[in-house]
Amino acid sequence: MRDWLRLGRLVGAVLRTTSGPRLRTIRAWRRDPAPTQKRLLLDLCRTASQTRFGREHGFAGVRSVRDFQDHVPLRTYLEFKPYWDTLFEGETDVTWPGRIERFALTSGTTAGNKYIPLSAEGVRAQRRAGRDIVNFYLEQTGDTALFGGKFLFLGGSTELVRLSNGALAGDLSGIMTCRMPCYADLFRLPSPSIALMGDWEKKLDAMAAEAEPADVRGVSGTPSWLFCLFEQVLERRRARGRPAETVADVWPGFRLLVHGGVNYEPYRESMKKLLGKPVHTMEVYPASEGFIAIQDNLDSNDMLLMMDTGIFYEFVPRDDIASDDPRRFTVADVETGVDYALVLSTNSGLWSYVLGDTVRFTSLRPHRLRVSGRTAHFLSAFGEHLISEEVEEAVAGACRTTGAEIRDFHVAPIYPGRGNPCPAHEWFVEFVKPPPDAQDFILEVDRRLQRHNDDYAAHRQGDAGMSPPVLSAVPRGGFRRAMKRIGKLGGQNKVPRLENDRAFADVLAKAAEAK
């Protein structure tokens, strides 16, 4: 054990010492990121000028950001898909030079499974951003003891599949695991055999079994999944006859929680109680399309936009995203407090690609932000990515199947807490004609959502990530009273179908009580 601790502290000391040049580079563009972003864009265009996309869009003549925006319109995944489909047929030099060897598989809500090209340059950029998480942590804490034990990554399957064109495809975590630095193998959990598992319920159980006796110093994952994992670890410790009420009872050296994917705030207090002691938390904003932002200040909940990880950013005011002539801003002219749709051009061949997320800047120079939502109506409190069309179709189908008729409905999250480790959805429904069996109705909704949304289905698999939805019948007039309470009564106002918090749900519950 002492030898291991000495080795870990040595690795931490080396990482801390070698982070100096990188941190100085970040401090330079943090003060004024516009020149760095402009140089990056021109480099990207120059590199891709002889690709099919580059020739079609005149990259050889791009000399400024304005030139680029005049030549390249905004595109969504479906609009890019015809280009990327040719990659599966073996075509090279399509949107990025050479042959794309890897594709990150991500579940979309409107396009099914999406294959996002990931170039060798993109892999290196993602890897560097991962090292920056460590750089920021060590810069502020000097805590080399983090490396005195194990770091647990609660990610997707690391198994990669070979496509017909010979390229590899899989979850981003699987791609990056294969490209992690050699020293990471000394500290990483789960072991490769468990990381490869695709059955999420079995994988969680195996991870808990492996991690419970280990000296875990840090974890990374989505908060809702972490609740489930921590509860299983505690159950295993207690099953071995050892008292354990909090994570600190199992892992006394635990010190860092890295999270991303959903808003952490609803979980913060419950997580504090479950952890049992103060730990540092860091939010990150990774995506299959690129590593976008990292919380660089442990005393703030905001994330620093990473300006030199192979991504040129544009920002479109949310209300403009469906416009025929949307305004397109860069880091040089964005403002705080505005919801912008995030648009990316990357060193993997994405060009003015509408990611689907909206962000809001909280400061400039340094440019720090928070994820504020999605460009479409959505519910993703736990990473399930439901949109309005999907829930409306599910309700309509359930009505057809059960013979029910509804007046209105609203869906809100039920956040996990002690004794309730897995989250769920609560469906508030005002029926005109109730179904013969209310449970049949909500189970039919659940089945339809799982059939049409891969992310939701993954969270519901085996009830491991989300419990079955809960139906709360609202008395007649309950929605009307709720809308009146929030000052939104009137024909021009619509009942919010989906919310990522319980603000309207709580109003609705009170209105339902006041019959």
RAWO-V970590 format. One record per pair of residues at least 4 apart in sequence whose C-alpha atoms are under 6 Angstrom apart, sorted by the first residue. I is the first residue (numbers start at 1). J is the second residue. If there is no record, write none. Layout:
i:I j:J
i:I j:J
This chain:
i:5 j:148
i:8 j:147
i:8 j:148
i:9 j:144
i:9 j:145
i:12 j:144
i:19 j:135
i:26 j:30
i:29 j:33
i:30 j:365
i:30 j:366
i:31 j:365
i:31 j:366
i:34 j:331
i:34 j:332
i:41 j:312
i:45 j:49
i:45 j:59
i:48 j:54
i:48 j:96
i:48 j:97
i:49 j:54
i:49 j:59
i:49 j:60
i:50 j:54
i:50 j:55
i:51 j:93
i:51 j:94
i:51 j:95
i:51 j:97
i:52 j:94
i:53 j:95
i:54 j:58
i:54 j:59
i:57 j:71
i:62 j:67
i:62 j:68
i:68 j:72
i:74 j:352
i:75 j:79
i:75 j:353
i:75 j:354
i:76 j:353
i:76 j:354
i:77 j:81
i:81 j:85
i:86 j:91
i:87 j:91
i:88 j:165
i:90 j:165
i:92 j:98
i:92 j:99
i:93 j:97
i:93 j:98
i:95 j:349
i:96 j:349
i:100 j:119
i:101 j:167
i:102 j:118
i:102 j:167
i:102 j:168
i:102 j:169
i:103 j:115
i:103 j:116
i:103 j:117
i:103 j:118
i:103 j:169
i:104 j:115
i:104 j:116
i:104 j:169
i:104 j:170
i:104 j:171
i:104 j:172
i:104 j:288
i:105 j:114
i:105 j:115
i:105 j:170
i:105 j:171
i:106 j:113
i:106 j:114
i:107 j:113
i:107 j:114
i:107 j:454
i:108 j:112
i:108 j:113
i:109 j:453
i:118 j:122
i:118 j:348
i:119 j:348
i:122 j:347
i:122 j:348
i:125 j:309
i:126 j:291
i:135 j:139
i:136 j:296
i:138 j:142
i:138 j:143
i:146 j:217
i:149 j:215
i:149 j:216
i:149 j:217
i:150 j:187
i:150 j:188
i:150 j:215
i:150 j:216
i:150 j:217
i:151 j:187
i:151 j:188
i:151 j:189
i:151 j:216
i:151 j:217
i:151 j:218
i:151 j:219
i:152 j:189
i:152 j:219
i:153 j:219
i:153 j:220
i:154 j:220
i:154 j:221
i:157 j:195
i:157 j:196
i:157 j:197
i:157 j:198
i:158 j:174
i:158 j:195
i:158 j:196
i:159 j:196
i:160 j:168
i:160 j:169
i:160 j:170
i:161 j:168
i:161 j:169
i:162 j:166
i:162 j:167
i:162 j:168
i:163 j:167
i:173 j:177
i:184 j:188
i:190 j:194
i:190 j:195
i:197 j:203
i:199 j:203
i:201 j:464
i:203 j:207
i:207 j:211
i:208 j:212
i:208 j:233
i:212 j:233
i:215 j:251
i:216 j:251
i:216 j:254
i:217 j:253
i:217 j:254
i:217 j:255
i:218 j:254
i:218 j:255
i:218 j:256
i:218 j:257
i:219 j:257
i:220 j:257
i:220 j:258
i:220 j:259
i:221 j:259
i:222 j:259
i:222 j:260
i:222 j:261
i:224 j:382
i:225 j:465
i:226 j:230
i:227 j:421
i:228 j:421
i:228 j:422
i:237 j:242
i:238 j:242
i:238 j:243
i:244 j:249
i:246 j:274
i:246 j:275
i:246 j:276
i:247 j:251
i:247 j:275
i:248 j:252
i:248 j:275
i:248 j:276
i:255 j:279
i:256 j:279
i:256 j:280
i:256 j:281
i:257 j:281
i:258 j:281
i:258 j:282
i:258 j:283
i:259 j:283
i:260 j:283
i:260 j:284
i:260 j:285
i:262 j:381
i:267 j:271
i:270 j:417
i:271 j:275
i:282 j:295
i:283 j:295
i:284 j:293
i:284 j:294
i:285 j:292
i:285 j:293
i:286 j:291
i:286 j:292
i:287 j:291
i:292 j:306
i:293 j:303
i:293 j:304
i:293 j:305
i:293 j:306
i:294 j:303
i:294 j:304
i:295 j:302
i:295 j:303
i:295 j:304
i:302 j:368
i:302 j:369
i:302 j:370
i:303 j:368
i:303 j:369
i:304 j:367
i:304 j:368
i:305 j:367
i:305 j:368
i:310 j:346
i:310 j:347
i:311 j:345
i:311 j:346
i:312 j:344
i:312 j:345
i:313 j:343
i:313 j:344
i:314 j:329
i:314 j:330
i:314 j:343
i:315 j:328
i:315 j:329
i:315 j:340
i:315 j:341
i:315 j:342
i:315 j:343
i:316 j:327
i:316 j:328
i:316 j:340
i:316 j:341
i:317 j:340
i:318 j:339
i:318 j:340
i:318 j:341
i:320 j:326
i:329 j:333
i:336 j:361
i:336 j:362
i:337 j:360
i:337 j:361
i:338 j:360
i:339 j:359
i:339 j:360
i:340 j:358
i:340 j:359
i:341 j:357
i:341 j:358
i:342 j:355
i:342 j:357
i:342 j:358
i:343 j:352
i:343 j:353
i:343 j:354
i:343 j:355
i:344 j:352
i:344 j:353
i:345 j:350
i:345 j:351
i:345 j:352
i:346 j:350
i:356 j:374
i:356 j:375
i:357 j:373
i:357 j:374
i:357 j:375
i:358 j:372
i:358 j:373
i:358 j:374
i:359 j:370
i:359 j:371
i:359 j:372
i:360 j:369
i:360 j:370
i:361 j:368
i:361 j:369
i:362 j:368
i:362 j:369
i:363 j:367
i:363 j:368
i:377 j:387
i:377 j:388
i:378 j:386
i:378 j:387
i:379 j:385
i:379 j:386
i:379 j:498
i:379 j:499
i:379 j:500
i:380 j:384
i:380 j:385
i:381 j:500
i:384 j:455
i:384 j:456
i:394 j:445
i:394 j:448
i:395 j:445
i:398 j:402
i:398 j:441
i:398 j:444
i:398 j:445
i:399 j:403
i:399 j:404
i:402 j:435
i:404 j:433
i:404 j:434
i:404 j:435
i:405 j:431
i:405 j:432
i:405 j:433
i:406 j:430
i:406 j:431
i:406 j:432
i:407 j:430
i:407 j:431
i:407 j:432
i:408 j:429
i:408 j:430
i:409 j:428
i:409 j:429
i:410 j:427
i:410 j:428
i:410 j:497
i:411 j:426
i:411 j:427
i:411 j:498
i:412 j:425
i:412 j:426
i:412 j:499
i:412 j:502
i:413 j:425
i:414 j:423
i:414 j:424
i:414 j:425
i:415 j:423
i:416 j:420
i:416 j:421
i:416 j:422
i:416 j:423
i:417 j:421
i:422 j:465
i:422 j:466
i:422 j:467
i:423 j:466
i:424 j:466
i:424 j:467
i:424 j:469
i:425 j:469
i:426 j:469
i:426 j:470
i:426 j:471
i:427 j:471
i:427 j:472
i:428 j:472
i:428 j:473
i:429 j:473
i:429 j:474
i:430 j:473
i:430 j:474
i:449 j:453
i:450 j:456
i:450 j:457
i:459 j:465
i:459 j:466
i:460 j:465
i:460 j:466
i:463 j:467
i:474 j:478
i:474 j:512
i:478 j:511
i:478 j:512
i:481 j:511
i:482 j:507
i:482 j:508
i:482 j:511
i:483 j:488
i:483 j:489
i:484 j:488
i:484 j:489
i:488 j:493
i:502 j:506
i:504 j:508
